[in-house]
Amino acid sequence: MKKTLFLILIIAGLATGCAELSKILQSANVNLPLTEEEVINGLKEALVTGAQNSARILSAENGYYGDQLVKILLPDEARVIVENISKLPGGEKLVEDVILRINRAAEDAAKEVAPVFIGSIRQMTVRDAFNILNGADNAATEYLRKTTWNELYNLYKPKIQASTEKKIIAGISTKESWQTLTGKWNSVANTVAGKIAGLTPVNTDLDDFLTTKALSGVFLKVEGEELKIRKEVSARVTPLLQRVFGSLDNK
């Protein structure tokens, strides 16, 4: 069927000229149904592009620290630590240095994100590809979140942990201060009086909290890249991306 169609187009082109033939062929290609191969290759290309762009943005200096949308801060429960240290001479800078180190660790980890994503993308099935193409605007991001979260978590956590274990003041690390604070708070919250007063124990694992925040930043960036490709023609930088995602423009 396709061969017949292209023969007709070539004959028509001989009558109308090469320039017109080129336009006719281009239009015909756009209107032909997408093949499975085109869909899966187009989705893989889009995911690789989004993953590489996200990793490049986050792994740059201040990729996390300089972006308020993804900057990693200490948990709300750490406010008491922050307020008390900030009262000391140079305390505010000390706190900010801790936050800076944590974000620098995340920026360092982000350098290794793209290969993890690409490993998952290579495993994508035809069904995955069509579900992503016809899914929500963040369907590709959710696919990557589901297939890479554990591996990325194991990549990020040791780097974050190394930052929280560095000594900050009087030979005490951020993690030790956190454990002391939450330990004292929980000892009160778990008493009868604490329960009557409605106090709630704090069970936040600091390294887990910070790692989770770092990964949330990764997927926020990936989602932004996915949305660009879905919605902005200029972000479809190859003919395959233009064809695959162009099929969604009128839906």
N, C-alpha and C positions, 0 to 999 in steps of 0.2 A: 504493500500500500504506500509506504513512504517512498519507495523507488519510483513508483508511478507518479506520485505527486511531484517529485523533484524533476523527473523527465519533462512533465508538463511545464514546470517553471522554467527549465532551461530553454525549451522551445519558445516560450513566451519571451524569454530574455533575448533570444536572437532577434526577435522582432522589435524589441523596445530599446535595446542597447545595453551595454555592460553595466552602466551606472544604475539603470532601472532594475536590472537583474539582481544586483547586490541588495537593493532595498527590498525587493520581493522575497529573496531568500531569507533575509534577516527577519522579515515579518512572519514568514512561514515557520521559521524555527521557533520564534516566540510563541506561536499559536499551537505548535505541536504539544501533545500531552507529555508531561515529565516522565522519564523512565525511572525505575527503581535506582539504577546506577547513578543517575543525575541527582536524585534526592539525597541519597546517602553520601555521595561525594561532596555535594553542596553543603550539607549540614556539617560534615567533618571539617570542611574548609572554613566555615563560619565559626565553628567552635575553636578551632586552632587559632584563628585570627583573634577572636575575643580573649582566649586564654593568654596568648602572647602579649597582647596589648595590656591586659590587666596586670600581668606579672611585671611588665616593663614599668608601668606607672607606679605600682606599689613598691617595687624593689629600688627605685630611685631614692636618693637622699631626700628625706621629708615626704616620701610617698605615703607613709602613715602619719608621721608626726605633724606634717604641714597641712594635712587635709582634715578639717573638722568633722567631715562625714565618717571618717574611718579611724581617726586618732584614738588610741587606746588609753583609757583613763582607769584609775583605780576604782574598785567597787564603791558604791555609795556608803557601804558600811565602814569604809576606810576613812571617812570624813574626820573622825575623832583623831586618828593618827596624823592626818594631814594638818589639821588645825593646831595640834599641839607642837608638832615639829616646826610649823611655820612661825611659831612665836619665838623660836630660838634665833640668834643672829645667823643670818645666811640660811635660815631654815626653808624659806620659800624656794630658793634656788636648789636646795638639796632635794626637795620634793619633785621639782620640775626635772632635775637630773635623773631621778628614778623613772619618771614617766618617759623621758627622752630615751633612756637605755632600753626600756621595754619596747618602745616603738622602733628603735634601731634594730632590735632583735627580730621584730616582725618583718622589717624591710629586708633584712638579711635572709630570712626564711623564704620570702617571696621570690627570691632569685631561683628557687628550685620548684616553684609551683607549676610552671608551664609543662615540664616533662611528665608530671603526675597527671595533669589533665589530658595530655596527648596520649598517654598510655590507656586512659579510659576511652578516649574518642576512638581509638583503633578497634576497640571491642564492640562498637555500636552495631546493632543489627538493623535490618531494613525496617522492622516494626518500630524500633526506637526512633529511627529517622523520620518516619511518617508521623508518629505521635508528636515529635518535637515540632515538625513543620506545621502541623495543623493544630497544635496546642496553644496554650496561653503565651503571652508575650515573654514570659520567663521560663518557658518549658525546657529550653536547652540548659539554662542555669540550674534548674531543679534536677535535671538528669545528671549534671556534673556534681551537684551537691550530694546526691544519693550514691554516686559511684566512687567518689574520691574523698569524702569527708574524713573517714578514718585514717587514710594514708596521709592526708594533709595535717590532720591533728597530730599524728606521730612525728611529722616533720617540724611543726611549729613549737610544740610543747617543750622539748629540750632547750630550745633557744630562749624561750620566754622564761623558763625555769632558771636558767643560768643567770638571767638578769635579776630576778627576784632574790636570788641567793647571794648576790654581791653585797658586801658590807657597806652600810651607808653612814652610820653614826654610832660612836661608842662601840664599834665592833659588832653591831647588830644589823642584820639584813632586813630588807622589806618584808620578806616572808616571816622572819622571826617576830618582827613587830606585829604583823598581822595575826599570827598565831597567839601571841600574848594578849592582844586586844580581844580577839574573839573568845579566847579561853576564859578570860575574866568575865566577859559579858555573859557567856553561856552558863557560867557557874552561878550567876545571879538569876538569869532567866529561867533556869531549871529548878529553882527553889519554889516552895509553895507560895511565898510572897511574890516572887517574880511571875508565876503563873496567874495569881490573882490580879496582879497589875497589868496582865496582858502582854508581858514581854515575850518576844519570840527569839529562840536561839538562832544564831547565825552559823550556817553550815557551809558557807561559800568556800570552796577550794580555790585559793587565789590563782594558782597556775592554770587550773581548768577554766576559770572565769576569763582570764586574760587571753588564753589561747582561743577560746570560743569567740571572744570579741574580735580577735585578729582574723579568724576565718570568716566571720560575718562581713568584715571589710573586703575580703577577697571576693566573696560571692556578690556583694553589692556592686563591685566594679565589673565583674563578669556580666551581671544582669544589665548594667548600663551599656556595655558593648553589644550585648545581644539585641537590646532595644534599638540601638542605632542601625544595625543591619536590617532589622525587621521594618523600620519606619523611614529610614533615610536612604534614598537612592545613592547618594554620594558615598555612603559607607560600604556599598557593595562594590568592592574594588576589583573584582574579576568578572568575566562574562558568565561564569557558572553561578556565582552568587547573584548576579543580576537576573539570571533566568529563574533560578530556584525561588528566590524571595520575591521576585517580580510577580510570581504566580499568586502571591497573597495580597497584592496591592488593591485588587478590586473586590476582595472578600469582606 
